[in-house]
């Protein structure tokens, strides 16, 4: 069974940093396409970043240069390092195993002073 689960600290001031983690079960994060999305209540889910099996990365313009995706295959974990956070980055962040369209439950990130 394919499962993903996100975790990480939830509250930070503008300009600060956070790391989201996503643990995979039933597959290897290095063998599949993994993505991060985010969603603000009442709005559509927004794509943030894609990490391909070969290591290629693709970022939304809104986060390019501030967010970094990576993975640790030994821990079977995907990471999203978020730097220079802005109030508008406040959202619920979701990890997705793209190949099976499996989503995690999401974790809230709040950027506020």
PALUMFI-174571 format. One line per 5 residues: number of its first residue (from 1); their letters; for each residue x, y, z of C-alpha. Coordinates in steps of 0.05 Angstrom, whole numbers, plus 5000, padded with zeros to 4 digits. Example, Ala and Ser with C-alpha at 12.3 -4.5 7.8 and 13.67 -1.06 7.14 Angstrom:
<recs>
1 = as = 5246,4910,5156; 5273,4979,5143
</recs>
This chain:
<recs>
1 = xxxxx = 5000,5000,5000; 5027,5068,4980; 5024,5121,5034; 5055,5188,5046; 5055,5229,5110
6 = xxxxx = 5078,5300,5121; 5106,5331,5184; 5143,5393,5208; 5139,5456,5251; 5079,5499,5232
11 = xxxxx = 5090,5572,5252; 5144,5621,5231; 5155,5696,5224; 5162,5729,5155; 5233,5719,5130
16 = xxxxx = 5241,5656,5169; 5252,5584,5148; 5216,5518,5155; 5227,5447,5132; 5170,5400,5113
21 = xxxxx = 5183,5326,5111; 5145,5272,5075; 5155,5199,5091; 5138,5146,5040; 5112,5075,5052
26 = xxxxx = 5105,5021,5001; 5150,5052,4949; 5218,5086,4942; 5218,5162,4938; 5277,5157,4891
31 = xxxxx = 5240,5116,4839; 5178,5159,4828; 5157,5230,4814; 5144,5267,4879; 5109,5334,4885
36 = xxxxx = 5090,5386,4937; 5027,5426,4932; 4994,5476,4977; 4924,5500,4989; 4893,5561,5022
41 = xxxxx = 4824,5549,5051; 4772,5565,4999; 4820,5564,4941; 4844,5512,4892; 4904,5469,4909
46 = xxxxx = 4968,5499,4879; 5028,5461,4852; 5093,5482,4885; 5149,5435,4863; 5164,5369,4827
51 = xxxxx = 5224,5323,4839; 5235,5271,4785; 5270,5204,4795; 5332,5228,4758; 5338,5289,4803
56 = xxxxx = 5308,5342,4758; 5269,5394,4796; 5214,5442,4775; 5189,5500,4817; 5130,5546,4813
61 = xxxxx = 5152,5617,4799; 5123,5640,4865; 5173,5598,4905; 5233,5594,4857; 5297,5614,4892
66 = xxxxx = 5266,5608,4961; 5243,5535,4966; 5286,5474,4955; 5262,5402,4947; 5307,5343,4963
71 = xxxxx = 5302,5270,4984; 5339,5220,5027; 5330,5151,4996; 5359,5117,5057; 5304,5147,5100
76 = xxxxx = 5254,5143,5043; 5237,5215,5058; 5223,5277,5016; 5239,5346,5042; 5216,5416,5026
81 = xxxxx = 5263,5470,5053; 5227,5536,5054; 5268,5600,5063; 5252,5674,5061; 5180,5657,5077
86 = xxxxx = 5126,5707,5063; 5057,5716,5092; 5029,5693,5026; 5063,5625,5035; 5013,5610,5089
91 = xxxxx = 4975,5548,5067; 4966,5474,5080; 5023,5437,5047; 5012,5368,5015; 5061,5316,4992
96 = xxxxx = 5041,5273,4932; 5068,5209,4902; 5050,5228,4831; 5052,5160,4798; 4997,5131,4842
101 = xxxxx = 4964,5199,4856; 4972,5187,4931; 4966,5247,4976; 4987,5258,5047; 4940,5289,5098
106 = xxxxx = 4975,5356,5093; 5005,5401,5147; 4990,5474,5160; 5044,5526,5151; 5030,5595,5179
111 = xxx = 5075,5654,5166; 5057,5711,5212; 5089,5765,5254
</recs>
